[in-house]
Amino acid sequence: MSKNWYPVIDYEKCSECGACFDKCCHGVYELRGNTPVVVNPDGCIEGCRGCQKLCPSSAIEYVGDTGTSSSECSCECCDC
């Protein structure tokens, strides 16, 4: 993984609803059975939180998230 921003799923919290997979149009996720898996972290747009905002179980965090970033993402695929 070469990027400094990508999602990580906490499988202890994940409800396997698939919202993250359905939301992301950058091919970051793949479903294996009902379980979402991050297969293309480099596809994630820095600052995009579209999948995190939809996650009903708060199971998605981001590597590289310092919590201090005020910038919006440049992603045109969602209303993040």
N, C-alpha and C positions, 0 to 999 in steps of 0.2 A: 504494500500500500504506500503510495507516494504522496497522497494528499494529507493535508492537515485538518480536514473537516469531512467527517462521514458519520453515519448513524451506527449505533451499537444497540442491539436489542437485549433487554434483560428478560431472559426466558422464564425467570421466576414470576415475573409480572405479566408476561404476554398472554393474552386471551385467545390468540390465533384467529382474530376476526378478519384479518386480511386488509384492513383499511390502509395500511402503509403501502402494501403492494398495489392496491387499486389507485392510490393517489399519485404515486411517483411515475412519471412518464420518462424518466431518465435511465430506466433499467437497473436501478440500484438493488431492487429486491427480486427474489424468486420465491415461489411457494414450493415447498417440499412437503407434499401432503397438504395439511392446513397450516403448516409452520412457515412464517416468513423468514427468509435468510438473506443477509446482505451479501450479494455475489459480485457487485460492481461498485465498490466504494468510490472509485474515481469518477463515477457518473454523478455523484451528489454535488449539487451546486452550493458553494460556500454561503452560509447564512440562511439557506432554505430550511424552514422548519415545518413545511406542509404536512409531512407524515407525523411528526411529533404532536402537532396540534390536533390531529384527528385521532390519535391513539387513546382509546377509552380507559386503558389501564396504566398510562404514563410509563410505558415500557421502553421508550426510545430516548436515548441521550446521544450526544455528539462528541466524538473525539475532536479536540481543538476548540471546544466551547468554553470560553473563560467566564461567561456570564456577564461580561462587561461590554460586549459588542452592541452598539446601537444601530449598526448599519442593517438595512434591509437587503435581502438577497436580490440578485439580478435575474432570478428565475421567472420566466414568463408563463410557466405551466400552471401556476397555482396562485392563490391569494395569500401567500405566506407573508 
